[in-house]
């Protein structure tokens, strides 16, 4: 190892100048001021997407259960129906729609539509099946 006093003084001087300048610190703070809000917005959108998909899956399950109930009991043939279903502490409105199926006049397209609220906005989930209208 070189123990020359001039080399040693040069290394000490370089290490003293190795810090960040004020301009570099301000640039880093400005960059963080831009990046953090954008990242937070991205996290908020991802959270909303997760909540929407979770509620829509619940709505699909509820719609499928109601559609099965209406088909099995034959209640789908009566006039347009609507109501609410309870799941936990939340109620979900539903409605029934029937329309002729284009391919075969003896069949009807039966659809149950469940409305699920997510963060102040309503989303609709539809489940449909074909039913024999001659019975």
N, C-alpha and C positions, 0 to 999 in steps of 0.2 A: 504494500500500500504506500502511496506517495504521501509523505507528511510535510510537504512543502508548505510554509506559512502562506504564500501567495495563493496557492490552490485552495487552501482552506478558507481564506477570506473571500475568494470568488464564489465558493459553494454557499457560504453563509449569506452573501449578498443576493445570490439567485433565489435561495429559499425565502428570503424576506420579500422578494418581488413575486412570489408564486401565488398570491391571493387573487381574488376577483376584483375587477374594477367596478366602480359605481354603475357604469353603463351596462355591464354584463349582469349585474344584480337586478337592475331595473328592467332589462330585457326579459330576464327569467320570470320576474313578477308579472309583467305584462302577458307573457305567454301563459302563465298559470291562470291569470284573470280571464283569459279567453277559453282555455281548455276546460276548466272546472265547471262552468255553467253548461257547456255543451255536453260534457259527460253526465252531469246530473239530469239533463233533459233526456238523454239516451236511457238512463236508468228508469226514469219516470215512464217513458214510453214502453220499455220492456216490462215493467210492472203492470201497466194497464193491459198489455197484450196477454200477459199471464192470467190476470183476473178475468178478462173477457173469455179466454179459452176455457177456463175452469167453469165459469157460469154457463157458457154455451153447452158444455158437456153435461152439466146438471140439467139444463133445459131440454137437451135431447133425451136424456133418460126419463125425465118426467113426461115429455111428449110421447115417447114410446109406450110408457106404462098406460097413459090415458088412451092412446089409440088402441092398444090391445084390449083394454077394458070395454071401449065402445064397440069394437068389432065383435068381441065374444058375446056381449049382452045384446047386440043388435040395436043399440041405441043410436048408432050412426045414421040410421034411416029416418029418424025424426027430424024435425026442423033444425035450422042452424042452432048450434048450442055454444054456450060459453060458460065460464066459471073461473074459479081460482083453486089452486092446489097449494097445500102447505108443505113446506120442507124446512124443518127446524123452526126458526122464528120468522122466516120469510114466506110471503105468499107470492105465487106466480100466476098471473092471469093466462087463461088458455081459451082458444076458440076452435070450433070445428068447421071445416068447409068440405062440401062434397060437390063434385062436378062430373059430368059424363066423361068417360074415357073415349078418346077419338078412335082408337083402334077397334073397339068392340062396344056396341051400344048397350049390351047387357051388363057391362062392368061400370063401376063408379070409382073415381079417384077420391079417396078419403084422406084428408089432411088435417092434422092437429098442429096448431101454431101456439107456441108458448113464448111469452114475453119475459125476458130476464133483465133486470136492471143491473148496471155496472157503473159505479162512480157517477151517478146522476144521469146516465144515458140508458135508453132501452134498446135491447137487441132482440130480434125474433129468431126462433128456432123452429123449423118445420120438419115434420116427419109424415110421410105419405105411404099409402098402400092401396092396392086394388081390392075392391069388394064386389061380390056378385049381387047385382041389384034385383035379380029375379026372385030371390028368396024372401 
